[in-house]
């Protein structure tokens, strides 16, 4: 068996706790630690799986910086943003004037729309804190599939459904949900923060990538992404 990939989970709430469980049971991965802003929650999940509880996202960023020998953001820019030509992806900064940055909204209890709460995401790095575009997300997917960000063996591992140590199949690879569409494998990942929702859908066999963004929080964009892909692909 090849060496297991070491992974950590940032955020172990509703969906994050499921990610931690899946990684802990995967044959091809080793869950080494978790982080959550709720220390009690992080300690609970870390104790459940016998892994480290990272004291903060800064600790994860520091580990990357130590391995790369450069600042975390510079490491991302050098190893991901630049080779993928993601020219419109940058740190989110509530004080900077960022051209074409959309205002975020949320729904009210009576179904109306209001401005979302102010969110300074600089405290989420490396677990978030960036702004991007649909075009840049598609460029990221293309670069990943094209071998600019990872070799083909790593991509195949990321895009392959896994099994628990007990043999139970799991529709999840390394960081990607796995969808079976008529015998064709699609992979995807959602994103969410105050005032924004996102979904990136990829069909590796077709060389097809689709990114859907909404400046409204709490929107499930998977169904819409699949519908667009069904219309677009033969």
C-alpha positions as CSV (number, residue, x, y, z in Angstrom):
1,X,0.0,0.0,0.0
2,X,1.3,3.5,-0.8
3,X,2.1,6.0,1.9
4,X,-1.0,7.5,3.5
5,X,-1.6,11.2,2.9
6,X,-1.6,13.2,6.2
7,X,-4.6,15.6,6.5
8,X,-6.0,18.0,8.9
9,X,-9.6,19.4,9.1
10,X,-10.3,23.1,9.7
11,X,-13.7,23.6,11.2
12,X,-15.4,20.5,12.7
13,X,-19.0,21.7,13.0
14,X,-21.9,20.1,11.1
15,X,-20.1,19.2,7.8
16,X,-16.6,19.4,9.2
17,X,-17.2,16.7,11.8
18,X,-18.2,14.4,8.9
19,X,-15.0,15.3,7.0
20,X,-13.0,14.3,10.1
21,X,-14.9,11.0,10.5
22,X,-14.3,10.2,6.8
23,X,-10.6,11.0,6.9
24,X,-10.2,9.0,10.2
25,X,-11.7,5.9,8.5
26,X,-10.0,6.2,5.1
27,X,-7.4,3.7,4.2
28,X,-5.5,6.2,2.0
29,X,-5.4,9.1,4.5
30,X,-4.2,9.7,8.0
31,X,-6.1,12.3,10.1
32,X,-3.4,14.1,12.1
33,X,-5.3,17.0,13.7
34,X,-8.3,19.3,13.7
35,X,-9.0,23.0,14.4
36,X,-12.2,24.8,15.3
37,X,-12.8,28.3,16.8
38,X,-14.9,26.5,19.4
39,X,-12.2,25.0,21.6
40,X,-14.5,22.6,23.3
41,X,-15.8,21.2,20.0
42,X,-12.3,20.8,18.6
43,X,-11.2,19.0,21.8
44,X,-14.2,16.7,21.5
45,X,-13.5,15.7,17.9
46,X,-9.8,15.4,18.5
47,X,-10.4,13.1,21.5
48,X,-12.9,11.0,19.5
49,X,-10.2,10.2,16.9
50,X,-7.1,10.4,19.0
51,X,-5.5,13.3,17.0
52,X,-4.0,16.6,17.8
53,X,-6.1,19.7,18.4
54,X,-4.4,22.6,16.7
55,X,-4.5,25.7,18.9
56,X,-5.2,28.0,15.9
57,X,-5.1,28.4,12.2
58,X,-1.8,30.2,12.7
59,X,-0.3,26.9,13.7
60,X,-1.3,25.3,10.5
61,X,0.0,28.2,8.5
62,X,3.3,28.2,10.4
63,X,3.8,24.5,9.6
64,X,3.4,25.3,5.9
65,X,5.7,28.3,6.2
66,X,8.3,26.1,7.9
67,X,8.1,23.5,5.1
68,X,8.1,26.0,2.3
69,X,10.5,28.5,3.7
70,X,8.2,31.4,2.9
71,X,5.1,33.3,4.1
72,X,1.9,31.3,3.8
73,X,0.3,33.7,1.3
74,X,3.5,33.9,-0.8
75,X,3.5,30.1,-0.8
76,X,0.0,29.9,-2.2
77,X,0.7,32.6,-4.7
78,X,3.9,30.9,-5.9
79,X,2.6,27.3,-5.9
80,X,-1.1,27.7,-6.8
81,X,-2.3,31.2,-7.9
82,X,0.6,31.9,-10.3
83,X,0.9,28.6,-12.1
84,X,-2.9,28.4,-12.4
85,X,-3.1,32.0,-13.7
86,X,-5.5,32.9,-11.0
87,X,-4.9,36.6,-11.4
88,X,-8.1,37.8,-9.6
89,X,-7.6,35.8,-6.4
90,X,-6.2,37.7,-3.5
91,X,-6.5,38.2,0.2
92,X,-9.9,39.6,1.3
93,X,-9.4,42.9,3.2
94,X,-12.3,44.8,4.6
95,X,-10.3,48.1,4.4
96,X,-9.0,47.8,0.8
97,X,-11.0,48.9,-2.3
98,X,-11.1,45.8,-4.3
99,X,-12.4,46.3,-7.9
100,X,-15.7,44.4,-8.6
101,X,-16.0,42.9,-5.1
102,X,-19.7,42.0,-4.7
103,X,-21.7,43.1,-1.7
104,X,-22.9,40.0,0.3
105,X,-26.5,39.4,1.4
106,X,-28.5,37.0,3.6
107,X,-32.2,36.1,3.9
108,X,-34.3,37.4,6.7
109,X,-36.7,35.1,8.7
110,X,-39.6,36.5,6.7
111,X,-37.9,35.7,3.3
112,X,-36.6,39.1,2.5
113,X,-33.0,40.1,1.7
114,X,-30.7,42.2,3.9
115,X,-27.0,43.0,4.0
116,X,-24.9,40.2,5.6
117,X,-23.0,40.9,8.8
118,X,-19.6,42.4,8.4
119,X,-17.0,39.6,8.3
120,X,-13.3,40.2,8.6
121,X,-12.0,36.9,7.2
122,X,-8.3,37.7,7.7
123,X,-8.6,35.6,10.9
124,X,-9.5,32.6,8.9
125,X,-6.2,32.2,7.1
126,X,-5.2,29.5,6.2
127,X,-8.7,28.2,6.4
128,X,-10.2,30.9,4.1
129,X,-9.9,34.7,3.9
130,X,-9.6,35.1,0.1
131,X,-11.7,36.5,-2.6
132,X,-11.8,35.1,-6.1
133,X,-13.9,34.8,-9.3
134,X,-15.7,32.0,-11.1
135,X,-13.1,32.3,-13.8
136,X,-10.2,31.8,-11.4
137,X,-11.9,28.8,-9.8
138,X,-12.3,27.2,-13.2
139,X,-8.6,28.0,-13.9
140,X,-7.7,26.3,-10.6
141,X,-9.6,23.1,-11.7
142,X,-8.0,23.2,-15.1
143,X,-4.5,23.6,-13.7
144,X,-5.1,20.8,-11.2
145,X,-6.3,18.4,-13.9
146,X,-3.5,19.6,-16.3
147,X,-0.7,18.6,-13.8
148,X,0.4,22.2,-13.0
149,X,-0.5,21.8,-9.3
150,X,-0.2,18.1,-8.6
151,X,0.8,15.0,-10.5
152,X,-1.7,12.8,-12.1
153,X,-1.3,10.1,-9.5
154,X,-2.2,12.6,-6.8
155,X,-5.2,13.9,-8.8
156,X,-6.4,10.3,-9.3
157,X,-6.2,9.7,-5.5
158,X,-8.1,12.9,-4.8
159,X,-10.9,12.0,-7.3
160,X,-11.3,8.4,-6.2
161,X,-14.1,7.3,-3.8
162,X,-12.6,5.9,-0.6
163,X,-13.5,3.1,1.8
164,X,-13.5,3.0,5.5
165,X,-11.2,0.6,7.3
166,X,-14.3,-1.6,7.7
167,X,-14.8,-1.7,4.0
168,X,-17.7,0.7,3.7
169,X,-17.7,2.8,0.5
170,X,-17.6,6.6,1.0
171,X,-18.5,9.1,-1.8
172,X,-15.6,11.3,-0.9
173,X,-12.0,11.5,-2.1
174,X,-9.3,13.7,-0.7
175,X,-11.1,17.1,-0.4
176,X,-13.6,16.3,-3.1
177,X,-17.2,15.0,-3.1
178,X,-17.7,12.2,-5.6
179,X,-20.9,12.2,-7.8
180,X,-21.9,9.4,-10.1
181,X,-23.8,10.7,-13.1
182,X,-24.9,7.9,-15.4
183,X,-21.7,6.0,-14.8
184,X,-19.6,9.1,-15.3
185,X,-17.6,10.4,-12.3
186,X,-17.9,14.0,-11.4
187,X,-16.2,15.7,-8.4
188,X,-17.1,18.9,-6.6
189,X,-16.7,21.0,-3.6
190,X,-18.8,23.7,-2.0
191,X,-17.8,26.9,-0.3
192,X,-19.6,29.3,2.1
193,X,-19.0,32.3,4.3
194,X,-21.1,35.3,5.4
195,X,-22.6,36.8,2.3
196,X,-21.4,34.2,-0.2
197,X,-22.0,30.7,-1.5
198,X,-20.0,28.7,-4.1
199,X,-19.7,25.4,-5.9
200,X,-17.0,24.0,-8.1
201,X,-18.0,21.1,-10.2
202,X,-15.5,19.1,-12.4
203,X,-16.0,16.3,-14.9
204,X,-12.4,14.9,-15.3
205,X,-13.3,12.6,-18.2
206,X,-14.8,15.5,-20.2
207,X,-12.1,18.1,-19.2
208,X,-15.1,20.2,-18.0
209,X,-15.1,22.5,-15.0
210,X,-17.9,24.8,-13.8
211,X,-17.9,27.3,-11.0
212,X,-21.1,28.9,-9.7
213,X,-20.9,31.9,-7.2
214,X,-23.7,33.7,-5.4
215,X,-23.4,36.8,-3.2
216,X,-26.0,35.4,-0.9
217,X,-25.2,33.2,2.0
218,X,-26.7,29.8,2.7
219,X,-27.4,28.9,-0.9
220,X,-27.1,25.2,-2.0
221,X,-25.6,25.5,-5.4
222,X,-25.0,21.8,-6.1
223,X,-28.3,21.2,-7.8
224,X,-27.9,24.3,-10.0
225,X,-24.4,23.3,-10.9
226,X,-25.4,19.8,-11.9
227,X,-28.3,21.2,-14.0
228,X,-26.0,23.6,-15.9
229,X,-23.5,20.8,-16.5
230,X,-26.3,18.4,-17.8
231,X,-27.3,21.1,-20.3
232,X,-23.8,21.8,-21.4
233,X,-22.3,18.4,-21.7
234,X,-23.3,16.0,-24.5
